[in-house]
């Protein structure tokens, strides 16, 4: 009986220790600074290289949550690491995920900060698109147009994305796509479905944050 009792006590201590080792990823969770080569390493909070192990030429804009990386050199072995092979770079606890080169028009590899972290992470950036605009030249005598042409006008649009913690899949952040990822939370799904059209822009992001609070995820140790 004593042995059985000690066995169960030991199991309880072990389970309690494992529970304490679980680290919750909140919307404000601060990751280890460094360079992450894939999504799985970010989920484990284990960068492939810390900043003291590399030399890096980069620029971070905290207002836009964008970072450009020009050059990375791993000190050990004097190995150049191309920024295009990096999944994310973490500065001051905030992961910046690499996006496609043509996403912002910047010639350098560009990374955007995950403004919310959790089961559904969120990031956004501004993209400049050229829009063809029709212009007319008018006759000053009769006021009628006598020439019509088009010019290219830059137009800035906001790109919003969400990233699924379990799969690494990305989707455009909108109501339709968010609903597709709320199948495991009926109450939140109903809330998003019930939003009026004039409420979506103001409340949809808040719904994502509430969903993350209700559906916690942990670092993969």
RABELNOR-V280095 format. One record per residue. N is the residue number from 1. PHI is phi in radians with two decimals (* if undefined). BURIAL is + if it has 16 or more other C-alpha atoms within 10 Angstrom, else -. Layout:
BEGIN
n/phi/burial
N/PHI/BURIAL
N/PHI/BURIAL
END
This chain:
BEGIN
n/phi/burial
1/*/-
2/-1.09/-
3/-1.11/-
4/-1.11/-
5/-1.05/-
6/-1.13/-
7/-1.09/-
8/-1.18/-
9/-1.09/-
10/-1.09/-
11/-1.13/-
12/-1.13/-
13/-1.14/-
14/-1.11/-
15/-1.13/-
16/-1.12/-
17/-1.14/-
18/-1.14/-
19/-1.13/-
20/-1.18/-
21/-1.36/-
22/-1.25/-
23/-1.91/-
24/-1.31/-
25/-1.70/+
26/-1.73/+
27/-1.14/+
28/-2.00/-
29/-1.08/-
30/-1.80/+
31/-1.48/+
32/-1.18/+
33/-1.17/+
34/2.58/+
35/-1.95/+
36/-1.93/+
37/-1.54/+
38/-2.68/+
39/-1.17/+
40/-1.09/+
41/-1.22/+
42/-1.20/+
43/-1.09/+
44/-1.61/-
45/1.02/+
46/-2.24/+
47/-1.13/+
48/-1.17/-
49/-2.43/-
50/-1.55/+
51/-1.14/+
52/-1.33/-
53/-1.72/-
54/-2.36/+
55/-1.94/-
56/-2.46/+
57/-1.80/-
58/-2.69/-
59/-2.48/-
60/-2.09/+
61/-1.89/-
62/-1.19/-
63/-1.31/-
64/-1.63/-
65/1.03/+
66/-2.02/+
67/-2.35/+
68/-1.99/+
69/-2.10/+
70/-1.65/+
71/-2.73/+
72/-2.34/+
73/-2.20/+
74/-1.37/+
75/-1.07/-
76/-1.26/-
77/1.56/-
78/0.91/-
79/-1.74/-
80/-1.41/-
81/-1.92/-
82/-1.24/-
83/-1.00/+
84/-1.18/+
85/-1.62/-
86/-1.67/+
87/-1.45/+
88/-2.72/+
89/-2.21/+
90/-1.90/+
91/-2.06/+
92/0.89/-
93/1.50/-
94/-1.81/+
95/-1.30/+
96/-1.94/+
97/-1.55/+
98/-1.22/+
99/-2.11/+
100/-1.02/-
101/-1.03/-
102/-1.47/-
103/-1.21/-
104/-2.06/+
105/1.47/-
106/-1.43/-
107/-1.20/-
108/-1.51/+
109/-0.95/+
110/-2.04/+
111/-2.20/+
112/-2.11/+
113/-1.28/+
114/-1.38/+
115/-1.19/-
116/-2.30/+
117/-2.07/+
118/2.82/+
119/-1.03/+
120/-2.06/+
121/-1.51/+
122/-2.34/+
123/-2.57/+
124/-2.62/+
125/-2.77/+
126/-1.76/-
127/-2.10/+
128/-1.66/-
129/-2.01/-
130/-1.54/-
131/-1.96/-
132/-1.36/-
133/-2.04/-
134/-1.43/-
135/-2.20/-
136/-2.27/-
137/-1.84/-
138/-1.90/-
139/-1.28/-
140/-1.17/-
141/-1.45/-
142/-1.86/-
143/1.32/-
144/-1.66/-
145/-1.25/-
146/-2.06/-
147/-2.61/-
148/-2.20/-
149/-2.61/-
150/-2.25/-
151/-2.28/-
152/-1.59/-
153/-2.05/-
154/-1.16/-
155/-2.30/-
156/-1.57/-
157/-2.16/-
158/-1.63/-
159/-1.78/-
160/-2.08/-
161/-2.32/+
162/-2.31/+
163/-2.18/+
164/-1.50/+
165/-1.11/+
166/-1.36/-
167/-2.02/-
168/1.39/-
169/-1.26/-
170/-1.92/-
171/-2.50/-
172/-1.11/+
173/-1.42/+
174/-2.66/-
175/-1.13/-
176/-1.05/-
177/-1.21/-
178/-1.12/+
179/-1.04/+
180/-1.13/-
181/-1.78/-
182/-1.92/+
183/-1.09/-
184/-1.59/-
185/-2.45/-
186/-1.06/-
187/-1.09/-
188/-1.22/+
189/-1.06/+
190/-1.11/-
191/-1.09/-
192/-1.17/+
193/-1.11/-
194/-1.46/-
195/-1.09/-
196/-1.33/-
197/-1.01/-
198/-1.39/-
199/-1.77/-
200/-1.03/+
201/-1.04/-
202/-1.45/-
203/-1.94/-
204/-1.12/+
205/-1.12/+
206/-1.09/-
207/-1.11/+
208/-1.08/+
209/-1.14/+
210/-1.14/-
211/-1.04/+
212/-1.08/+
213/-1.14/-
214/-1.43/-
215/-2.25/-
216/-1.19/-
217/-2.23/+
218/-2.24/+
219/-1.03/+
220/-1.55/-
221/-1.32/-
END
